[in-house]
């Protein structure tokens, strides 16, 4: 036994876990539950940020102009279109494009229910959005009372994508105005926007009668090939009044993520969920390992009496914790993948697993189990063969 134990501490750890099968199953279930919770919180957090910037990343321009009081896509302020044409006078600017953004009332053509849809008004003469459906159907928006519908919309807006793809002509009301759907594009819904609709700036102002022409929400500035973005930004900021701000498209997307992360409770809630899941998993593993150490205390004391040092016995317990972490992580990951898929179908949120998240959760699981083992072995270190026997 002495020789076997010294050569194969991992084998001893597995034998101890396998001996209490019911306890092993409970431990695996507990760790899997904690892993699923962590995966879900990170999945929702990732979906929040990735969906929030899909619109930003679709803009075909290196520089974005917005009001100095705008904070995010759901917290916009308007500014005069004149500021955009002032920026057009800076050397290196190829074109400027105004964009109107506003929730407008969409009537579901199937059940006649009214829902707010996020309207995007663009100049159809400008290639302002890098979305295949918008690029292919942009010229359709020249026609009066036409729009492109977001195929990634939630079901309450109607089965528009399926009907359109089957060849059915679709007409509905937007703010009590008859509008025809002439094409589809895809943008994921966000935590603040359930669906998008793209139309021309002229059609947008016809639908959103409460909006004034010339007061825009976003300006997209496209630069000439080889232009120095930083230099142009510096010149624009010096030339333009403080009622507008200009930034690169990447910084525009980062500002959106920062808004959701710091200025709303959503990002904090998901981060807290990961911490709670970590604590729950650590408590479960600690209870399992503490019970295992307590039940096998006479055996451990026997090994100590035979000359084994505490270090060897600690390695055995830590190996048990890592075995539990690996065994619990596998089903936890598979369950999380299934829930991701179900959530994506039900909500249209971009819930997707990536390798970085898998590695991060496994690392958290290993740390969680190791911390639990470190607490549980305190009882083992105080075990005295003379007291037990």
Secondary structure, 3 states (H helix, E strand, C coil): CHHHHHHCHHHHHHHHHHHCHHHHHHHHHHHHHHHHHHHHHHHHHHHHHHHHCHHHHHECCCEEEEECCCCECCECCCEECHHHHHHCCCCCEEEEEEEEEEEEEEECCCCCCEEEEEEEEECCCCCCECCHHHHHHHHHHHCCCEEEEECCCCHHHCCHHHHHHCCCCEEEEECCEEEEEEEEECCCCCCCCCCEEEEEHHHHHHHCCCCCCCEECEEEEEECCCCCHHHHHHHHHHHCCCCEEEEEHHHHHHHHHHHHHHCCHHHHHHHHHHHHHHHHHHHHHHHHHHHHHHHCHHHHHHHHHCCCCHHHHHHHHHHHHHHHHHHHHHHHHHHHHHHHHHHHHHHCCCCCCCHHHHHHHHHHHHHHHHHHHHHHHHHHHCCCHHHHC
